Amino acid sequence: MNKPLALIAPQVGAYSETFIRRHMQDLLPGGTVIVTNTVDGVYAGHWTVDCPILALNQVQWGGLNQGMVHFLTRKLGWRSAEDSVFLVVKQFLEKHKVQVILSEYLDFSVPFFQMAQKLGIRFFAHAHGGDVSVQLRNPKWQTEYLLYNQADGVITVSEASRQKLITLGLEASRVHVIPCGVDVPEKPVVRTEKEMIHCLTVGRMVSKKAPILLLDAFRRAVEVCPKFRLDYVGTGPLLPAIRQFIKAFNLADKVRLHGSQPHNVVCQLMEWADIFLQHSMTDPDSGDQEGLPVAILEAMGYSLPVVSTRHAGIPEAVVDRETGFLVDEGDSVDMAQKIVLFAQNSELRLKMGDAGWQRARDMFSWEHEKGKLLEIMNLAR
């Protein structure tokens, strides 16, 4: 059976990559194959999809796995690993009669784009966050990204990142803004007054999410309004610092750390919450930035007012004073004040939450993203 679409991604199964799972599973059901580095790495293996998968870390070349092929190439001058990978991928794509490739992350996608050129397969590269922030500091990628002027298109999730790529030298007509789509309930979520006001944040505990600044804003808000509670979903390298902060400021009865959770649990927490918080900012060391955080779009879909930052593509989704509040990066004092405003005015929370739901429905639904992607790739049925 023909499989017109190939999805290429570094891994299958990462908790934080639900947007990639959506592309693999729902973009062209029954017509998709996957090429990936791994399905069982440190950050993978939490989910899979029901379609043909070529996992390069599991491929054998004459009894040698990919790692050994790279070793022999480097140390002994044996046949190049790149040629070996090309042949395996070529056979896989030809077997399934793939017509178009959608490849996730610009830096990861370059060698696959070069393969697609040799095979005459249409190719679209999908940019997200770090690949259009951290990697743009690297002269290697500044040069190699320009190869995408020969691709059929580059897709990015925000106008902010599109402008970065145009400034780099990509042709404006090739770069398309399509935000990641989310499930939006048919009607706004109805919330009633509770004894406690529940805040929610969802995201990896890394520098660009600024979890300590978020906790500092929450701490300040609790000092004014003790009935706040915070549910924190996620894990990462800053988890020890977060635990230390919670202990130092006696927040153990105010903050609940949930660790990584499957998507259905996150949705349940969003339905229960009253306010969504995210303090995204540019990592001062690496320059890492967001694209347009899916968690914020999901929160809007669940009628949650958002308190976040003027960072990357976030202002393209959260309209300040209409669907939530935006503060400057690093300003935990202002963020705390905005959180307190919601505590003082439940009608404001509901009004902004409903406005966020309507905006998510009109601009950030999965149906909207799917239609745009299929149209651009000429796969619309």
N, C-alpha and C positions, 0 to 999 in steps of 0.2 A: 504493500500500500504506500502511495506517495505521502511524504511528510514535507509539505512546502516550506516550513519554517524551522530553522535551527536556532536555539538559544545557547549562547556561549557565556559561561560565567566561571569565576575562580573556584567556586565550591557550590555544593548543593546541601542545604540543610541548616544554614546559620539562622539563629533566632532573630538577629537584627536585620535580616534581609527578606522580610515578608514581601516586599515589592518585587523581588526577583522570583520568589515562589509564584506570585500572581502571574507574572509574565509567562513562566514555564507551564503553569497549570491551566490558566484560563484565557490566555490571549488567543490561541487557536487550538482548542481541544480536539484531540484526535489527529492533528496535523503537525505536531511538534516533536522534534528530537532535541537532545541536550548534549553538548560537549562541555566537559568540566575538568578541572585539575583533580578534584577530589570530592568524594561523597562521605568521607569518614575522617576528616581532619579534626584538629582541636576545636575549631569553631563551627564544624559542620556536623551532619548526622542527626539533627533534631527533627527533620522532616524530609520527605522525599516526594517524588511525583511519579505518576503512572504513565510513563512513555519511555521510548528507547533512550538509554543514557550511555555515552562513551566517557568513562572516567579514566583519564590519562595515567593517573597514578596506579591503576590496576592493569594497565596494558603490559603485555609481555612481548619482547622482541627477541626471538630465538632463546627463550628462557630467561631473558634479562628484563627486569622492570625498568621504568623510566629513570629512576635514580642511578642505576648502574650504567645505563646508556650515557647519561650525562658524565659520569665518572670516566668512562672509557674514552669519551670524546675529548675531555679536558686533559687526561693524563697520558693517553696512549695514541691519540690522533686517530681513533677509530671512526667509522662513519658518523657523520654529524647527527646529534640528537634531533636537530631541527628537521632534517630530512626524514628521519624515522617518524617523528610526530606528524609531519605533513602527509606521509603516505597513509598512516592509519586514519587520520581525520578525513583525507580525501576519499578513501574507501567507504568510510561510514556515511559521509554526505552523499556520495554517489549512489550507495545502496538504497538510501531513502529518498532519492531524487529531490534533494533540497533546492529550493529556488531563491531563498533569501535568508540572510543571517542577521540576527539582532544580538549584539555582543555587549555585555555589561562591563562598564568601567573603561575609560579611554586608554589608560596605560596598559592594562591587561590585554586589550583588544588588538593592539598594533600587529603582532605576528599573525593573528588570525585574519586580519584584514589583508595582509600580504598573501596569505593562502587563498583567500577568496578571490583576489585579483587573478591569481594563476588559474583558478578553477572557473572563472567567469561567473561567479555567484554574486548577486546583489548583496550589499553589505551596509548595515546601519550600526553605528557605535552609540552606546547609551552612556552619557556622563551622569555622575551622581554628586559626590561631595569632595572627598580627598583628591580624586583624580583631576578636579578643576580648581584645586587650591594648593595643597602641598606639592603636587607634582608639577605645577606650573612654575615653581621656583627652580626646577631642575632643567638645566640647558638641554639635556638629552630629550626630555619630553617636549620642551618648547620647540625643538626641531621636528621630532617624530610626529607630533600631533598635526603638523602641517600636511602630512600624508593624507589626512582625512579630507583634504580638498579634492581628492580623487574618489572618495567614497560616495555612496548614494545619498547619505545623509548622516548628520550627527544630531542626536536627541538629548536635550538637557531638561532639567526639571524647573528651572527658573530663568527669568530674564536676566537676573544678576549674573548667573554663570554663562549665559549666552553671550553677554557683552564681553566677558573675559576672553572667551574663545575668539570672538570677532577681533578684539584688540590684538590678540596673539597673531592673527593672520588668516583665520578661517573665513571663507566666503560666507557672508551673512545669509545668502539664499540656501545654504546647506545646513544651517543650524536651526533646529526647530525646538520650541519650548512646549513640552507636554508634561505637566506635573503628574506625579504618581497618583493614581486613582485609589479611592478607598470606598468601602461599603458605607452607604448612607441610609439609615432607616427611612422608611416611607414617610414617617411623621416625626416631628421633634420629640425628643425624650421628655416625658412629663416628670418633673421633680417636685417633691413636697418638702416642707420644712422639716429638718431633723435637729436633734439636740446638738450634734456636732456638725461642723462644716468640713467636708472632706476634700482635700486637695490631692491631686494625682500628678506624678511625673513618670515618664516612661523613656528609658534610653540607656545606652551603655555609659558606664561610669568612666568617662574619658575627658580629657582637658577641654575639648571643644563644647562639651555639654555643661561645663562649669558646675559640677554638682555641689561643691563647697559654697560657691556664691549663692546657689539656689537655696541650700540649707540655711545660709546666713539670712537670706531674705525671709524665709519661713520662720526662723528663730525670732527675728524682729517683729514679724506679724503676730506671733504667738504672745509676745510680751504685751501687745495691745489687746488681742482677742484670744484668750486661752482656749476657746472651744474649737480652734483649728486642729485638724489631724492631717497627716501626710502619708500617703501610700507611695512608695518608691519601687518601681519595677525596673530591674536591670542589674547588671554586674559589670565588672571590669577592673582595671588596674588601680583605680582610685577607691575601691571598696574599703581598704584598711583606713584610709584618711577619713572617709565618710563615717565609719564606725567610731573613730577617734573623736570626730566633731560631735556626734550624737552623745557620746559619753561625757565629753567635756562640758557641754551645755545642758545636760540633764534632759535630753529630748527623747529618751527611750520610750516614754509613755505617749509621745506625740508622733513619732515617726515609725512606720513599719516598713522594713526592708523585705521585699518579696523575692529578690533574686530574679533570674530569668524565668519567664513564664510563657506558655504557649499563647497564641493569638486569642483564643476563645476566652482565656482568663483575663487578658488585658481588656477585652471588650466588656466583660462583666464588671470590671473595676471602673471603666469609663461610664457605664450606665449608673453606677452607684455614686460616683464622685460628683462634686459641685463645681470645682474649678480645676483647670489644667495649667500646670506650671512647666516652663522650660527656659533655662537661662543659657541659650547658645551664645558662643563667642568665638573669636578667632584664637586658636592655640598660639600663645606668644612665642613658643619655641619652634614649632613645625610649620605654622601658618595654616594648619588644617581648619577647614570650615564646613558648615553644613551645605547641602544643596537646598532642599525644601523638606524639612522633617516630616515624614509620613505620620508620626505620632501626633503632631499638631493637627494635621488634616483629619485624622481619625477622631480626635477629640472634638473638633468642630462638627463632624458628622454626628457625634453623640450629644450635640447641643451643649457642649461645655464652653463657657467663656474661657479665654486663654490669656494668661499673663506671660509674656515672653520678651524677646529682645529685638532690636533693630539690627538684624544680622542676616546676611546672605539673602535667601529668597523668602524669609519669614514675613516681611511686610507685604509681600505679594499675596499672601493668604490671610493674615490677621490684619484687619482694618482697625487701626488704633481708635479707641473710643466707640467703635461700632460692634465689633465682634470680640473685643477684649482690650487689653492695654499692652503697649510696647514701651520698653525702657531702653536706655543705652546699655551697651555691653559693659559688664562689670559693676553696674550700679545696683547693688543689692538693697540699698536704702530706699530708692525709688520703687523697686520691685515690691518691697515689703509694704510700702504705702498703698500701692495699687491692690495688693492682696487684701489689705484691710478695708479698702473701699467696697470690695465685694462682700465682706463680712457685715458691713454696715447697711447694705442695701440689697436685700434678696431679690427685689424686683429688677434691679440692674443686672444681677447674675442671669436671671431668666430671660430678660430682653436680649442681652448680648449673646447668650447661648442659642436662642432661637435664630438670631441673625447669622450666627456662625453656621448653624445647620443649613439655612437657606443658601448661604454662599458655598458651602461644601456640596450641596445638591446640584447647584447650578454650574460649578466650575471644577470640582475636584472628585467627582464620582468615578468609580471604576469604569462604568459604561462610557463616560466621556473619554478617559484615557484610552481604553480599548479601541473605540471607534477611530480616534485620531491616529493611533499607531498602525492599525490595519489599513487605514486610508493612505498614509504616507508610504507604507511598504507595498501598496497595491495588492493587499491580501483580503480586502473586504469582500465578503460574500454577498 
